[in-house]
């Protein structure tokens, strides 16, 4: 059985398709990945063992080192790829179903921020729980591309 997974950027200008099993699912805590994702770490899955293709548009790139370039949507800024001599890795959250790609290893732990492991113990709130502090949330209309392929872009 061939697994087919799709994904793309937040605005929908860039979409991709992966056919096959994705095995190397990780998070990287190195400082370069933190800055590239604007987050505490970079959740990535390598596409080495699968067939990967861009189905709409393609990323712009930034060479973050002499070996690695990072792909991102030039329209909305979504981080999409980590491209190195050993292959292309895709941002897990850029997939339409990121829940299907749980990380199995952490890299770059020398750069791990000291509070990352305590985040799950923080109090949690639903988005709607913040209506009093942010009343605009009650009338929020998302412009984000849906989590599935569309025949038309931009969406009307």
RAVENJO-V544331 format. One line per field, one symbol per residue. phi: phi as a letter, one per 20 degrees, with the letter a starting at -180 (. if undefined). psi: psi as a letter, one per 30 degrees, with the letter a starting at -180 (. if undefined). burial: I if it has 24 or more other C-alpha atoms within 12 Angstrom, else O. A space follows every 10 residues. Layout:
phi: ???
psi: ???
burial: ???
This chain:
phi: .eecccaref enfcccccdo eddedbcdef fffgffembf adeccfdgec edbedbmaee cceebfddcd ebffedngfc ccdcgepddd fgffffcffe cffdbddmff dfffdgfegf efgdcfgffd gffcffffdf cfdfffeafc fdbffe
psi: kkkkklaale fgfkllkkkl kjeiklkkgl eeeeeefhaf ljklkkgegl kklkfkalll lkjfaffkkk klkfefgkke ljjlfgakkk kefflfifff ikkflklhff gkkffeffef flkkkleffg eefiffffgk jkgkklhlkl fkklk.
burial: OOOOIIIIII IIIIIIIIOO OIOIIIIIII OIIIOIIOOI IIIIIIIOOI OIIOOIOIII OOOOOOOOII IIIOOOIIII IIIOOOOIII IIIIIIOOOO IOIOOOIOOO OOOOOOOOOO OOOOOOOOOO OOOOOOOOOO OOOOIIOOIO OOOOOO
